[in-house]
Amino acid sequence: MTIAAGTDDNRQRWARFWLMACLGVVVVQILTQYFMGRLWICECGYIKFWEGVVKSSGNSQHITDWYTPSHIIHGFLFYGLGHLALRGKPLSARLLLATVIESAWEIAENTPMVINRYRSATISLDYFGDSILNSTMDTLAMATGFLLASRLPVAVTVAIAIVLELFTAWTVRDNLTLNVLMLVWPLDAVKGWQAGL
């Protein structure tokens, strides 16, 4: 009994450590973006829960937008990656891996190089980077997706990802798949279709 209790206490201590490390990564993300000159909130001076207009100055500036589903899907994918790469490690350790990857992307996404790539290769002609609020919420959306994937059957997780991808493609002609495609290998036909919205 005593050994089992000690083992549970040890597991709980490590879980707290990994979760605090996740929080530390997000703090580093926020501070890095602050020192990069990113704005805390939308330049408009107010905060909205949802920004529903993709081609607007408020896109990627508020709490959620049409790209939030992409970040939830990041969480699904990173859960799968953690399951493969850190097999046998606690969920909180795998969440740390996911948070490091997502935070690294959020920082890279807001560099002049990537912002200019978005502006030249995608329909995001007016994209000028995320606010710190939006970027932080993107990381939290990823964590939400990660935790959902840890609880849901694989088939349900895959079905949700497909529905989110199809719904955002149908509604705003963009999604995670198209975003990656247009960043890596831009196609004029896709860009033309997206611009026709």
C-alpha positions as CSV (number, residue, x, y, z in Angstrom):
1,M,0.0,0.0,0.0
2,T,2.7,2.5,0.9
3,I,4.7,1.8,-2.3
4,A,1.6,2.3,-4.4
5,A,0.8,5.6,-2.7
6,G,4.3,6.7,-3.1
7,T,4.1,5.9,-6.8
8,D,0.9,7.8,-7.2
9,D,2.4,10.8,-5.4
10,N,5.4,10.6,-7.7
11,R,3.2,10.5,-10.8
12,Q,1.2,13.5,-9.6
13,R,4.4,15.4,-8.9
14,W,5.6,14.7,-12.4
15,A,2.2,15.5,-13.9
16,R,2.3,18.9,-12.1
17,F,5.9,19.5,-13.4
18,W,5.0,18.8,-17.0
19,L,1.9,21.0,-16.8
20,M,3.9,23.8,-15.2
21,A,6.4,23.4,-18.0
22,C,3.6,23.7,-20.5
23,L,2.6,27.0,-18.8
24,G,6.2,28.1,-18.9
25,V,6.4,27.5,-22.7
26,V,3.2,29.6,-23.3
27,V,4.8,32.4,-21.2
28,V,7.9,32.2,-23.3
29,Q,5.7,32.4,-26.4
30,I,3.9,35.5,-25.1
31,L,7.2,37.2,-24.0
32,T,8.9,36.4,-27.3
33,Q,6.0,37.8,-29.3
34,Y,6.0,40.9,-27.1
35,F,9.7,41.5,-27.7
36,M,9.1,40.9,-31.5
37,G,6.8,43.9,-31.3
38,R,3.4,42.1,-31.6
39,L,0.4,43.9,-30.2
40,W,-1.4,42.5,-27.1
41,I,-4.8,42.9,-28.7
42,C,-6.3,44.1,-31.9
43,E,-5.2,47.5,-33.0
44,C,-8.9,48.4,-33.0
45,G,-8.6,48.6,-29.2
46,Y,-11.3,46.1,-28.2
47,I,-11.6,42.4,-27.9
48,K,-14.2,40.2,-29.6
49,F,-14.9,36.5,-28.8
50,W,-15.4,35.7,-32.5
51,E,-14.1,37.4,-35.6
52,G,-16.2,35.9,-38.5
53,V,-14.8,37.9,-41.4
54,V,-11.6,36.3,-42.9
55,K,-10.7,39.2,-45.1
56,S,-10.7,41.9,-42.4
57,S,-8.2,43.7,-40.2
58,G,-9.8,41.9,-37.2
59,N,-8.9,38.4,-38.5
60,S,-6.2,36.7,-36.3
61,Q,-6.6,39.5,-33.7
62,H,-9.4,38.4,-31.4
63,I,-10.1,35.4,-29.2
64,T,-11.4,33.0,-31.9
65,D,-11.8,33.1,-35.7
66,W,-12.1,30.8,-38.7
67,Y,-8.6,29.5,-38.1
68,T,-9.4,28.2,-34.5
69,P,-10.6,24.8,-35.9
70,S,-7.2,24.4,-37.6
71,H,-5.5,24.8,-34.2
72,I,-7.9,22.2,-32.7
73,I,-6.8,19.9,-35.4
74,H,-3.2,20.7,-34.6
75,G,-4.0,19.3,-31.2
76,F,-5.4,16.1,-32.7
77,L,-2.3,15.6,-34.8
78,F,0.1,16.4,-32.0
79,Y,-1.7,13.9,-29.7
80,G,-1.0,11.3,-32.4
81,L,2.6,12.4,-32.6
82,G,3.1,12.3,-28.9
83,H,1.5,8.8,-28.7
84,L,4.0,7.6,-31.2
85,A,7.1,9.5,-30.1
86,L,6.6,9.4,-26.3
87,R,4.8,6.0,-25.9
88,G,4.5,5.1,-22.3
89,K,5.1,8.7,-21.1
90,P,2.3,10.5,-19.2
91,L,-0.3,12.5,-21.0
92,S,1.1,15.7,-19.5
93,A,4.6,15.0,-20.9
94,R,3.1,14.5,-24.4
95,L,1.1,17.7,-23.9
96,L,4.4,19.5,-23.3
97,L,5.8,18.2,-26.6
98,A,2.6,19.5,-28.3
99,T,2.8,22.9,-26.6
100,V,6.5,23.3,-27.6
101,I,5.6,22.6,-31.3
102,E,2.6,24.8,-31.3
103,S,4.3,27.7,-29.5
104,A,7.3,27.4,-31.9
105,W,4.9,27.7,-34.8
106,E,3.1,30.6,-33.3
107,I,6.4,32.5,-32.9
108,A,7.6,31.5,-36.5
109,E,4.2,32.4,-37.9
110,N,4.6,36.0,-36.7
111,T,8.0,36.6,-38.1
112,P,8.3,39.0,-41.1
113,M,9.4,36.1,-43.4
114,V,6.3,34.0,-42.7
115,I,3.9,37.0,-42.7
116,N,5.3,38.0,-46.1
117,R,4.9,34.4,-47.4
118,Y,1.3,34.4,-46.3
119,R,0.7,37.7,-48.1
120,S,2.4,36.6,-51.3
121,A,1.3,33.0,-51.6
122,T,-2.2,32.9,-50.0
123,I,-5.4,34.9,-50.1
124,S,-4.3,36.6,-46.9
125,L,-3.2,39.8,-48.6
126,D,-3.9,41.9,-45.6
127,Y,-2.4,39.5,-43.0
128,F,0.0,41.3,-40.8
129,G,0.4,38.7,-38.0
130,D,-1.5,37.7,-34.9
131,S,-2.1,39.7,-31.8
132,I,-0.6,38.1,-28.7
133,L,-4.1,37.4,-27.5
134,N,-5.0,35.5,-30.7
135,S,-1.8,33.6,-30.8
136,T,-2.1,32.5,-27.1
137,M,-5.7,31.4,-27.8
138,D,-4.5,29.4,-30.8
139,T,-2.2,27.5,-28.5
140,L,-5.0,26.9,-26.0
141,A,-7.2,25.7,-28.9
142,M,-4.4,23.2,-29.8
143,A,-4.4,22.1,-26.1
144,T,-8.2,21.6,-26.3
145,G,-7.8,19.5,-29.4
146,F,-5.1,17.5,-27.8
147,L,-7.2,16.8,-24.7
148,L,-10.2,15.9,-26.8
149,A,-8.1,13.4,-28.8
150,S,-6.9,11.9,-25.5
151,R,-10.5,11.2,-24.5
152,L,-12.3,10.4,-27.7
153,P,-12.1,7.3,-29.8
154,V,-9.7,7.6,-32.8
155,A,-12.6,7.3,-35.3
156,V,-14.5,10.1,-33.6
157,T,-11.4,12.4,-33.6
158,V,-10.8,11.7,-37.3
159,A,-14.5,12.4,-38.1
160,I,-14.4,15.7,-36.2
161,A,-11.2,16.7,-38.0
162,I,-12.8,15.9,-41.4
163,V,-16.0,17.8,-40.5
164,L,-14.0,20.9,-39.4
165,E,-11.9,20.8,-42.6
166,L,-14.9,20.4,-44.9
167,F,-17.0,23.0,-43.0
168,T,-14.3,25.7,-43.1
169,A,-13.4,24.9,-46.7
170,W,-17.1,25.3,-47.6
171,T,-17.7,28.4,-45.5
172,V,-14.5,30.5,-46.0
173,R,-12.6,28.5,-48.7
174,D,-9.7,27.9,-46.3
175,N,-8.7,25.2,-43.8
176,L,-5.6,23.6,-42.3
177,T,-4.9,21.5,-45.4
178,L,-5.3,24.4,-47.9
179,N,-3.2,26.7,-45.6
180,V,-0.3,24.2,-45.5
181,L,-0.6,23.6,-49.3
182,M,-0.6,27.3,-50.1
183,L,2.4,28.0,-47.8
184,V,4.5,25.1,-49.1
185,W,3.4,24.8,-52.8
186,P,1.1,27.6,-53.9
187,L,-1.3,26.7,-56.7
188,D,-2.9,29.5,-58.8
189,A,-6.1,27.5,-59.2
190,V,-6.6,27.2,-55.5
191,K,-5.7,30.9,-54.9
192,G,-8.2,31.9,-57.6
193,W,-10.9,29.7,-56.0
194,Q,-10.2,31.1,-52.6
195,A,-10.2,34.7,-53.9
196,G,-13.7,34.1,-55.4
197,L,-15.4,34.1,-52.0
